[in-house]
Amino acid sequence: MIYTVSDFLRSYEGGVRLLAGEGGLSRSISQVGILDYELMPGLKSRYQRVNFEPDQLVLSTFLYARDDPWLIGEAVKYLVGKGTSGLVVKNVLRLEIPESALRYANARDFPLLATTSDDFFFDVAIAEVSHRVAELADASFAQNELDLMLQAGGDPRRVRAHALRLNPSFREEHLALFVAESLSKTGFSEALACYHASELAGLGNLLVAYDGGLLYMASASTDVARGRREVDRLAQALRTDILDDGTRAAIGASRVHFSLAEMDRAVLEAKRSAALARHRGGGTVAYGDLGVLRALLPFAEEPEMRDFAISVLEPLRDFDAETNSSLSQTLEVFCEQGASVDAAAAVLGQHSNTVRYRLDKVAQITGLSYKVHPQAEQLSIACKIKLCQDLLRDA
C-alpha cells in the first residue's frame, strides 16, 4: 500500500489547500524533506544539493525568497527535476506565488500546496507522514484495520475512521469485490504491480490481501456502478489485469454503498457473495444474486434457525449414512436449481425420473413433499439455512 499526495491532502483537510498540479495527486510519498537554504543566493553554490530524492514530499517556508519571490518558481522547477512528490509551502511572509510557478506546476502535474493554518508544524507533519508511510508498508496493516472495522459493531464513527486509515482518498460512494483466491506473498506482490499498471488503480481505490484472498475497494462514481454491468466490468478487469486471464476464481461483489460508515457491510457482502461463487465452482456473484439468502445469512447460526434446519434435514443425513445413499445432495441441488427436477437432473447427471424417485423418498422420510407448496417451502428454507451456515464458515 502506498501513501499519496491526495492522501496527505485529505488527511490535513482544513489545514492545507491545493494551489496547482491537481493532475499529480496520485504521486506516491516515501519520505518528507525540508527545503531551507538550498536555493538561497550566495549559499546555493556552496553546498551539494543532493538532499532531495524521488517520491519525497518537500516542505518549505520560503523565507529565503522574501526579497525575490521568483525563487519560488525556481524551487518548483528544481524539485520537479528531482522527481519529488510535491511541495507544501508554509507562507509565513504571505509572499505572492508567481503565476509562472503555478502554470509550471500545472503543466508538469506537480502538486503545489499551501498551509492554511498556523497550527501546521513541520516536525509534526514529518513524524505523522513518516509513521503513515511505514504503517502502510507493513503487510499486516490492511488485515488488522479491516478486522478492527468488522469488529466495530456497526459503529459509524469507528467504521469511517478505519476506512480512512486504509485510504484517506476514499470517496463516500463505494463498493467492494472479494477474490476468493489464495496468493503467496510473491503472488500478491505481482498482483499489486499489475494492479498499479491497470485501470483499476486510482486515488479512491485500494487492493489489499485479506483473509486469504484479494479485496478490491472502489470509490464508485455517481453515474456508474449502480448496476450489474459495472460489477461485471470490474470483475473482468480483476481477472484479466490482476489474475490469470480466463481464471475461474470466485469473485463476490457488494452493493454500492453511499457512506464510508457502511464499508464494513460492503466487505461482508463481498465476502459472502464470493463464498457463494466458490460454492458454485467459480465465476462472479453480486450481492443482489443472493436473493433470500441475504435475509437468512445474518441469522443462520441463531438457535432457532439451526434447530429448524436440523429437524428437517437430520433424518435424511441419518438415512444417507445408514444406506450409503445421497438423498440430502439430491434435495439440496433441487432447491438450489429453483425446484426444477430437470435442472437438478442435469447438475447431478441423473435421469429426471431418478430425481423424482429420490424426492419421493425424501417425502417418506421427512414427511414433507416437494409437490405440496407449504411443505416444499420448509424443505427449501431448511436447505438454504444449511447453505448459509456453510457459506459463513467459508466467508
C-alpha positions as CSV (number, residue, x, y, z in Angstrom):
1,M,0.0,0.0,0.0
2,I,1.3,3.5,-0.8
3,Y,0.7,6.9,0.6
4,T,-0.1,9.6,-2.0
5,V,-0.2,13.3,-2.2
6,S,-4.0,13.0,-2.3
7,D,-3.9,11.1,1.0
8,F,-1.8,13.8,2.5
9,L,-4.2,16.5,1.3
10,R,-7.2,14.6,2.7
11,S,-5.5,13.9,6.0
12,Y,-4.7,17.5,6.5
13,E,-8.0,18.8,5.1
14,G,-8.8,22.2,6.6
15,G,-5.1,22.9,7.2
16,V,-3.7,22.5,3.7
17,R,-5.1,23.5,0.2
18,L,-4.0,22.7,-3.3
19,L,-2.8,25.7,-5.4
20,A,-1.7,23.8,-8.6
21,G,-0.8,20.5,-10.0
22,E,-4.0,18.6,-9.4
23,G,-3.0,16.0,-12.0
24,G,-0.2,14.8,-9.8
25,L,-2.3,14.0,-6.7
26,S,-1.6,10.3,-7.3
27,R,2.1,10.7,-6.8
28,S,3.4,8.5,-4.0
29,I,5.2,9.7,-1.0
30,S,8.0,7.7,0.6
31,Q,9.5,10.3,2.9
32,V,9.4,14.0,3.8
33,G,12.2,16.7,3.5
34,I,12.6,20.4,4.1
35,L,13.7,23.0,1.5
36,D,15.6,25.6,3.5
37,Y,18.9,27.1,2.3
38,E,19.3,25.1,-0.9
39,L,18.3,27.9,-3.3
40,M,19.4,30.9,-1.2
41,P,21.5,33.3,-3.2
42,G,25.1,33.2,-2.0
43,L,24.7,29.7,-0.5
44,K,23.3,27.6,-3.2
45,S,26.6,27.2,-4.9
46,R,28.4,26.3,-1.7
47,Y,26.6,23.1,-1.0
48,Q,25.9,19.9,-3.0
49,R,22.2,19.9,-3.5
50,V,21.6,16.2,-3.2
51,N,19.2,16.1,-0.2
52,F,16.1,15.7,-2.4
53,E,15.0,12.4,-3.8
54,P,12.2,10.9,-5.9
55,D,8.9,10.4,-4.1
56,Q,9.8,12.9,-1.4
57,L,7.3,15.4,-0.2
58,V,9.1,18.7,0.4
59,L,8.1,21.3,3.0
60,S,9.3,24.9,2.9
61,T,8.6,28.4,4.4
62,F,10.4,30.2,1.5
63,L,11.9,32.6,4.0
64,Y,14.9,32.9,1.6
65,A,12.5,34.2,-1.1
66,R,11.4,37.2,0.8
67,D,13.4,39.6,-1.4
68,D,12.8,37.6,-4.6
69,P,9.6,35.7,-4.9
70,W,10.7,34.5,-8.3
71,L,12.9,32.0,-6.4
72,I,9.6,30.1,-5.7
73,G,9.4,29.3,-9.4
74,E,13.0,28.1,-9.4
75,A,12.3,25.8,-6.5
76,V,9.3,24.3,-8.3
77,K,11.4,23.6,-11.4
78,Y,14.3,22.2,-9.3
79,L,12.0,19.9,-7.3
80,V,10.2,18.7,-10.5
81,G,13.6,17.8,-11.9
82,K,14.5,15.8,-8.8
83,G,11.3,13.8,-9.2
84,T,9.9,14.8,-5.8
85,S,6.2,14.2,-5.0
86,G,5.1,17.7,-4.3
87,L,5.8,20.9,-2.4
88,V,4.0,22.2,0.7
89,V,4.5,25.9,1.4
90,K,4.0,27.5,4.8
91,N,3.9,31.0,3.5
92,V,4.7,32.8,6.8
93,L,5.6,36.0,4.9
94,R,2.5,36.0,2.8
95,L,4.5,36.1,-0.4
96,E,2.6,36.2,-3.6
97,I,3.2,32.9,-5.5
98,P,4.2,33.9,-9.1
99,E,1.7,32.9,-11.7
100,S,4.5,31.4,-13.7
101,A,5.2,29.0,-10.9
102,L,1.6,27.9,-10.8
103,R,1.5,27.4,-14.5
104,Y,4.6,25.3,-14.5
105,A,3.3,23.2,-11.6
106,N,0.1,22.6,-13.6
107,A,1.9,21.8,-16.8
108,R,4.1,19.2,-15.0
109,D,1.3,17.8,-12.8
110,F,3.4,18.7,-9.8
111,P,1.3,19.3,-6.7
112,L,1.9,22.7,-5.1
113,L,0.1,23.1,-1.8
114,A,-0.1,25.8,0.8
115,T,-0.9,25.6,4.5
116,T,-3.9,27.5,5.7
117,S,-3.4,27.1,9.4
118,D,-0.6,28.4,11.8
119,D,-1.0,25.1,13.6
120,F,0.7,23.2,10.8
121,F,4.1,22.4,12.1
122,F,6.9,20.8,10.0
123,D,8.2,18.5,12.7
124,V,4.7,17.1,13.5
125,A,3.9,16.6,9.8
126,I,7.2,14.8,9.2
127,A,6.6,12.5,12.1
128,E,3.0,11.8,11.1
129,V,3.7,11.2,7.4
130,S,6.7,9.0,8.1
131,H,4.6,6.9,10.5
132,R,1.8,6.5,7.9
133,V,4.3,5.5,5.2
134,A,5.8,2.9,7.5
135,E,2.4,1.7,8.6
136,L,1.1,1.2,5.0
137,A,4.2,-0.7,4.1
138,D,3.5,-3.2,6.8
139,A,2.0,-6.3,5.2
140,S,-0.3,-6.9,8.2
141,F,-1.7,-3.3,8.3
142,A,-4.7,-3.8,6.0
143,Q,-5.7,-7.1,7.5
144,N,-5.6,-5.6,11.0
145,E,-7.6,-2.5,10.0
146,L,-10.2,-4.5,8.2
147,D,-10.6,-6.9,11.2
148,L,-11.0,-3.9,13.5
149,M,-13.5,-2.4,11.1
150,L,-15.6,-5.5,11.1
151,Q,-15.3,-5.8,14.9
152,A,-16.6,-2.2,15.3
153,G,-20.1,-3.5,15.7
154,G,-21.5,-1.2,13.1
155,D,-20.4,2.0,14.9
156,P,-20.4,4.5,12.0
157,R,-17.7,6.7,13.5
158,R,-15.3,3.8,14.1
159,V,-16.0,2.2,10.7
160,R,-15.4,5.5,8.9
161,A,-12.1,6.1,10.9
162,H,-10.8,2.6,9.9
163,A,-11.8,3.2,6.3
164,L,-9.9,6.5,6.1
165,R,-6.9,4.9,7.7
166,L,-6.9,2.4,4.9
167,N,-7.2,5.1,2.3
168,P,-7.7,8.8,3.1
169,S,-8.7,9.3,-0.5
170,F,-11.8,7.1,-0.4
171,R,-15.0,8.8,-1.6
172,E,-18.3,8.2,0.2
173,E,-19.8,6.1,-2.6
174,H,-18.1,2.8,-2.8
175,L,-18.3,-1.0,-3.5
176,A,-16.2,-4.0,-2.6
177,L,-15.1,-7.0,-4.6
178,F,-13.5,-10.0,-2.9
179,V,-11.5,-12.6,-4.9
180,A,-11.5,-15.9,-3.1
181,E,-8.1,-16.8,-4.5
182,S,-5.2,-17.7,-2.2
183,L,-2.0,-16.0,-3.2
184,S,1.5,-16.3,-1.8
185,K,3.5,-13.2,-0.8
186,T,5.2,-13.3,-4.2
187,G,1.9,-13.8,-5.9
188,F,0.4,-10.8,-4.1
189,S,3.5,-8.6,-5.0
190,E,3.0,-9.5,-8.6
191,A,-0.8,-8.9,-8.4
192,L,-0.1,-5.5,-6.8
193,A,2.3,-4.5,-9.5
194,C,-0.2,-5.4,-12.1
195,Y,-2.9,-3.5,-10.2
196,H,-0.9,-0.2,-10.2
197,A,-0.5,-0.6,-14.0
198,S,-4.2,-1.3,-14.6
199,E,-7.3,0.8,-15.0
200,L,-8.4,-0.5,-11.6
201,A,-5.9,1.7,-9.7
202,G,-7.0,5.1,-8.7
203,L,-6.9,7.6,-5.8
204,G,-10.1,6.4,-4.3
205,N,-9.4,2.7,-4.8
206,L,-7.5,0.0,-3.0
207,L,-6.3,-3.5,-3.5
208,V,-5.1,-5.5,-0.4
209,A,-4.5,-9.1,0.6
210,Y,-7.2,-10.0,3.1
211,D,-8.4,-13.3,4.6
212,G,-6.5,-15.5,2.2
213,G,-7.8,-13.6,-0.9
214,L,-7.8,-10.2,-2.5
215,L,-10.1,-7.3,-1.5
216,Y,-10.7,-4.6,-4.0
217,M,-12.4,-1.4,-2.8
218,A,-13.5,1.0,-5.5
219,S,-14.8,4.5,-4.9
220,A,-17.9,4.4,-7.2
221,S,-18.9,7.2,-9.5
222,T,-22.4,8.6,-9.0
223,D,-23.1,8.0,-12.7
224,V,-22.0,4.4,-12.8
225,A,-21.5,1.3,-10.6
226,R,-25.2,1.1,-9.8
227,G,-25.9,-2.0,-11.9
228,R,-24.7,-5.4,-12.7
229,R,-22.9,-4.2,-15.8
230,E,-20.4,-2.2,-13.7
231,V,-19.8,-5.2,-11.4
232,D,-19.1,-7.5,-14.3
233,R,-16.7,-4.9,-15.8
234,L,-14.7,-4.6,-12.6
235,A,-14.7,-8.4,-12.1
236,Q,-13.5,-8.9,-15.6
237,A,-10.7,-6.3,-15.1
238,L,-9.6,-8.2,-12.0
239,R,-9.5,-11.4,-14.0
240,T,-7.6,-10.1,-16.9
241,D,-5.4,-7.5,-15.3
242,I,-4.6,-8.9,-11.9
243,L,-5.3,-12.7,-12.1
244,D,-4.5,-15.1,-14.9
245,D,-6.6,-14.4,-18.0
246,G,-9.6,-16.8,-18.1
247,T,-9.4,-17.8,-14.4
248,R,-12.4,-19.3,-12.8
249,A,-11.6,-17.7,-9.5
250,A,-14.6,-17.0,-7.3
251,I,-15.4,-13.2,-7.1
252,G,-18.1,-11.7,-4.9
253,A,-19.3,-8.1,-5.2
254,S,-21.1,-6.0,-2.7
255,R,-23.9,-3.5,-3.4
256,V,-22.9,0.2,-3.9
257,H,-22.9,1.9,-0.5
258,F,-23.2,5.7,-0.1
259,S,-21.3,6.3,3.1
260,L,-17.9,5.2,4.3
261,A,-19.6,4.4,7.6
262,E,-21.1,1.3,5.7
263,M,-17.8,0.0,4.4
264,D,-17.9,-2.9,6.9
265,R,-21.1,-4.0,5.3
266,A,-19.6,-3.8,1.9
267,V,-16.7,-6.0,2.9
268,L,-19.1,-8.6,4.4
269,E,-21.3,-8.6,1.4
270,A,-18.4,-9.1,-1.0
271,K,-17.0,-12.0,1.1
272,R,-20.4,-13.7,1.4
273,S,-21.0,-13.3,-2.3
274,A,-17.6,-14.8,-3.0
275,A,-18.3,-17.7,-0.8
276,L,-21.4,-18.5,-2.9
277,A,-19.4,-18.1,-6.1
278,R,-16.9,-20.6,-4.7
279,H,-19.7,-23.0,-3.7
280,R,-20.9,-22.8,-7.3
281,G,-17.4,-23.6,-8.6
282,G,-16.3,-20.1,-9.6
283,G,-17.5,-17.1,-11.5
284,T,-18.9,-13.8,-10.3
285,V,-21.7,-13.4,-7.8
286,A,-23.1,-10.0,-6.9
287,Y,-24.8,-9.5,-3.6
288,G,-28.1,-9.0,-5.3
289,D,-27.8,-12.5,-6.7
290,L,-28.1,-14.0,-3.2
291,G,-31.9,-13.5,-3.2
292,V,-33.5,-14.7,0.0
293,L,-30.0,-15.7,1.3
294,R,-29.4,-12.0,2.1
295,A,-32.2,-12.2,4.7
296,L,-31.1,-15.6,6.1
297,L,-27.3,-15.2,6.3
298,P,-27.2,-12.8,9.3
299,F,-29.2,-15.2,11.3
300,A,-28.3,-18.6,10.0
301,E,-26.4,-19.5,13.2
302,E,-29.2,-18.5,15.5
303,P,-30.5,-21.4,17.7
304,E,-34.0,-21.2,16.1
305,M,-32.5,-21.4,12.6
306,R,-30.2,-24.3,13.5
307,D,-33.0,-26.2,15.2
308,F,-35.3,-25.8,12.2
309,A,-32.7,-27.0,9.7
310,I,-31.7,-29.9,11.9
311,S,-35.3,-31.0,12.4
312,V,-35.9,-31.2,8.6
313,L,-32.5,-32.4,7.4
314,E,-31.2,-34.7,10.2
315,P,-33.4,-37.7,9.2
316,L,-32.1,-37.5,5.7
317,R,-28.5,-37.4,6.9
318,D,-29.1,-40.4,9.1
319,F,-30.7,-42.3,6.2
320,D,-27.8,-41.5,3.8
321,A,-25.3,-42.6,6.4
322,E,-27.1,-45.9,7.0
323,T,-27.8,-46.8,3.3
324,N,-24.8,-45.0,1.6
325,S,-27.3,-43.0,-0.4
326,S,-27.4,-39.3,-1.4
327,L,-30.9,-38.0,-0.7
328,S,-29.5,-34.9,1.0
329,Q,-27.5,-34.0,-2.0
330,T,-30.4,-34.5,-4.3
331,L,-32.7,-32.3,-2.2
332,E,-30.0,-29.5,-1.9
333,V,-29.4,-29.5,-5.6
334,F,-33.1,-29.5,-6.4
335,C,-33.6,-26.5,-4.1
336,E,-30.6,-24.6,-5.5
337,Q,-31.9,-25.1,-9.0
338,G,-35.1,-23.4,-8.2
339,A,-37.2,-26.5,-7.5
340,S,-36.7,-27.7,-11.1
341,V,-36.4,-31.5,-11.4
342,D,-34.9,-31.3,-14.9
343,A,-32.3,-28.7,-13.9
344,A,-31.4,-30.8,-10.8
345,A,-31.1,-33.9,-13.0
346,A,-28.7,-32.1,-15.4
347,V,-26.5,-31.0,-12.5
348,L,-26.5,-34.4,-10.9
349,G,-26.0,-36.2,-14.2
350,Q,-29.1,-38.3,-13.5
351,H,-32.4,-39.0,-15.3
352,S,-35.3,-36.8,-14.2
353,N,-37.3,-39.9,-13.1
354,T,-34.4,-40.8,-10.8
355,V,-34.5,-37.4,-9.2
356,R,-38.3,-37.7,-8.8
357,Y,-37.9,-41.1,-7.2
358,R,-35.4,-39.7,-4.7
359,L,-37.5,-36.7,-3.9
360,D,-40.4,-39.1,-3.2
361,K,-38.1,-40.9,-0.8
362,V,-37.3,-37.6,0.9
363,A,-41.0,-37.1,1.4
364,Q,-41.4,-40.6,3.0
365,I,-38.5,-39.9,5.5
366,T,-39.2,-36.2,6.4
367,G,-43.0,-36.1,6.0
368,L,-42.5,-33.1,3.6
369,S,-43.4,-33.4,-0.1
370,Y,-41.8,-31.3,-2.8
371,K,-45.2,-31.5,-4.6
372,V,-47.1,-29.6,-1.8
373,H,-46.1,-26.0,-1.7
374,P,-46.1,-25.3,2.1
375,Q,-44.1,-28.5,2.6
376,A,-41.7,-27.8,-0.2
377,E,-41.2,-24.3,1.2
378,Q,-40.0,-25.9,4.5
379,L,-37.6,-28.2,2.6
380,S,-36.2,-25.2,0.7
381,I,-35.8,-23.0,3.7
382,A,-34.0,-25.8,5.7
383,C,-31.6,-26.3,2.7
384,K,-31.0,-22.6,2.4
385,I,-30.2,-22.3,6.1
386,K,-27.7,-25.1,5.8
387,L,-26.2,-23.4,2.7
388,C,-25.9,-20.1,4.7
389,Q,-24.1,-21.9,7.5
390,D,-21.7,-23.4,5.0
391,L,-21.1,-20.0,3.4
392,L,-20.5,-18.3,6.8
393,R,-17.8,-20.9,7.5
394,D,-16.1,-20.2,4.2
395,A,-16.5,-16.4,4.2
